[in-house]
Amino acid sequence: MAREPRCRRVEYMPRVECFKPAGIPLSCLEEVQIKVEELEAIRLKDHLRLEQEDCARRMQVSRPTFQRILVEARAKIAYALSSGRAIRIEGGNYCMGAGYCRRRQREIREGEPCDFEGSAIKMESDAPDN
């Protein structure tokens, strides 16, 4: 039996949850789900243009794990764009600042262990423009 995936550190939450082709109602489209940690990998590597080692360190995963997350995210995005599907951002195994753990789906109580408690969340407006 495989072990439960560890939480990935996420510093950024998008303001929108879904992207879709223009002119087609969302109800008429199939969706591709991108996990929050997959979006974070894309943001760190492709938007902020960090080296993979730095990206992995920021997400607190190994470099091979970061590479797998990044490859999966890019494949999903390429599939959605080339086949006219909507992209929904949700789910995953991640922890954010302010003591929230997505895997546990609840706030972390004071004194309760969480590797990511107290880390800052950056909103879309905080990201540098490139």
Protein Blocks (a to p, Z undefined) as FASTA:
>chain_A
ZZdddddddfbdcfbfbdcdehiafklpccddddfklmmmmmmmmmnopafklmmmmnop
afklmmmmmmmmmmmmmmmmmnopacddeedjdddehhiafklopacdehiacfkgoiac
ddfklpccZZ
